[in-house]
Amino acid sequence: MSLLWLFPAGFIALAALLLPLLIHLARRSEQRIIDFAALRWLSAKPRPRRRIRFDEWPLLLLRLLLLTLLALLLARPALTGVADSQARVAVLPGLDLAAARAAVGNADAQWLWLAPGFPRTDKAAAPPAAQPLASLLRELDASLPADASLTVVMPSVLDGLDAQRAQLSREVRWQVLEHAPVAAAPTAPAPPRLQIRHDAEGKQGLRYLQALVAAWNSPTADAGNDDVAFTDNAAFHIWLSAKPLPAGLLNGPNAGGRLLVDARTPVPADAQRMPLWRDADGRLVLEQINTAQGQWLRWAAPLQAANLPVLLDAGFPAQLRAILQPPAAAGRAQATTMQPLTGAAAYPQPAKEVSHWLILAIALLFLLERWLASAPRRRGSA
C-alpha cells in the first residue's frame, strides 16, 4: 500500500501558511511605555532590541495545521494497493435470489446483480440485463481487486451470448441453477422493401427484381427514373443507372450494404473491391465496394439473364436475401458449456481517495479553532 497525490499542484496552497503568522504578528499584545515624573531626568539608555514574538501559540499552531490539511485536501491524497479480499457473488437478473443464496451459501460475500452498474442485491431490485453476458463478466472482472474471489450464479440456459467464452483474469466459480428458460417466440424479419431508380437500359432488369419481390412476399417495389430522389430510408436502394450515384446518398442511412448499384455505375479510382458472391460456376455475381465516402454492393454484370445466369436459379431469391438481410446469430447455449476461461491480464485498480477522512479532520479542527478563538480569556485580544 502506498500514498500518491492525484493533484500535486494543490500544495501551492501551503503558501497560505504565511497568513496566520502575519495576523498573529500584527495582533500580538503591545507593551506601552509609561513615563514617571521621578525618572524623567535620568539619562536615557538604549532600549533592548525587540525580538519577534508570537502570542497564543496553541491557536497559531492550530490554524497552521488547519491550512496544511486544506492544502493536502486540494492535492487529493489516495492509496494504492489497498487489500480487498472480500468475495463477490454475481447473480444474473431473473433468478430467485433466495435459491441462489441457498446454493452458494456464502453469507459474508458481497452480492451483486450481473447487470450494468452491478448494483448490490440488498439495495436494489433485480434490473434487466441490457448488455451481452460476456461483456458484463469482463467489466466486472476489471472492476474487482485481484484478491477478490468471484462466484457467478447462472440459469441452466443462457441467452445474450456473443459466440465465444469470456476470458477473465481470475478463476470463476460457475454456479448453475436449474431454471426454465423463457421461450422466445421466433421473430422472422420483415421481407426487404426495394426502392429502385433506373435509366432506360437499367429498366430492362426490373422484371427480375419484381420476381424477387414476389418470392419474398414483400410489398411492391417503388420504381422510378434516376432523376427521382430516393425517399424511403428504410428500404433497400437499388441504382440501375450508368450515372454517378446521387450526391449525399452514401452518407444516408442506407450506406453500408443497403445500397445495390448497377454494373455500369462508375466506381471511384481509389475504391477497394471485394468479391462477395460467386455462382456455382465461379462467375462473380456481387462485389462489395469500399471507398472513403461509404460502402455499397455492386452487380458484377448488367442485370440480364445472358450476363448473370444465376438470375434464373430457383435459389437466387433466398441467396440474395441472405446477403441483404443476414440472419441473426444464435445467442442461446447451456450454461455448463460457457464457463469463463482464465489467463487474461489483471486490470490495474484505481487509487482509493482518502479525502473524506481529511474533510472530517478539517471540520473538527475548525470547531476547535473557533472555540479557542472565542474563549473568555481571549476576548478583546484575539
C-alpha positions, 0 to 999 in steps of 0.5 A: 500500500502506498500514498500518491497525490492525484493533484500535486499542484494543490500544495501551492496552497501551503503558501497560505501558511504565511497568513496566520503568522502575519495576523498573529504578528500584527495582533500580538499584545503591545507593551506601552511605555509609561513615563514617571515624573521621578525618572524623567531626568535620568539619562536615557539608555538604549532600549533592548532590541525587540525580538519577534514574538508570537502570542497564543501559540496553541491557536497559531499552531492550530490554524497552521495545521488547519491550512496544511490539511486544506492544502493536502485536501486540494492535492487529493491524497489516495492509496494504492494497493489497498487489500480487498479480499472480500468475495463477490457473488454475481447473480444474473437478473431473473433468478430467485435470489433466495435459491441462489443464496441457498446454493452458494451459501456464502453469507459474508460475500458481497452480492451483486446483480450481473447487470450494468452498474452491478448494483448490490442485491440488498439495495436494489431490485433485480434490473434487466440485463441490457448488455451481452453476458460476456461483456458484463463478466469482463467489466466486472472482472476489471472492476474487482481487486485481484484478491477478490474471489468471484462466484457467478450464479447462472440459469441452466440456459443462457441467452445474450451470448456473443459466440465465444467464452469470456476470458477473465483474469481470475478463476470463476466459480460457475454456479448453475441453477436449474431454471426454465428458460423463457421461450422466445417466440421466433421473430422472422424479419420483415421481407426487404422493401426495394426502392429502385431508380433506373435509366432506360437500359437499367429498366430492362432488369426490373422484371427480375427484381419484381420476381424477387419481390414476389418470392419474398412476399414483400410489398411492391417495389417503388420504381422510378427514373434516376432523376427521382430522389430516393425517399424511403430510408428504410428500404433497400436502394437499388441504382440501375443507372450508368450515372454517378450515384446521387450526391449525399446518398452514401452518407444516408442511412442506407450506406453500408450494404443497403445500397445495390448499384448497377454494373455500369455505375462508375466506381471511384479510382481509389475504391477497394473491391471485394468479391462477395458472391460467386455462382456455382460456376465461379462467375462473380455475381456481387462485389462489395465496394469500399471507398472513403465516402461509404460502402455499397454492393455492386452487380458484377454484370448488367442485370440480364439473364445472358450476363448473370445466369444465376438470375434464373436459379430457383435459389437466387431469391433466398441467396440474395436475401441472405446477403441483404438481410443476414440472419441473426446469430444464435445467442442461446447455449447451456450454461455448463458449456460457457464457463469463463476461461482464465489467463487474461491480464489483471486490470490495474485498480484505481487509487482509493481517495482518502479525502473524506477522512481529511474533510472530517479532520478539517471540520473538527479542527475548525470547531476547535479553532473557533472555540479557542478563538472565542474563549473568555480569556481571549476576548478583546485580544484575539 
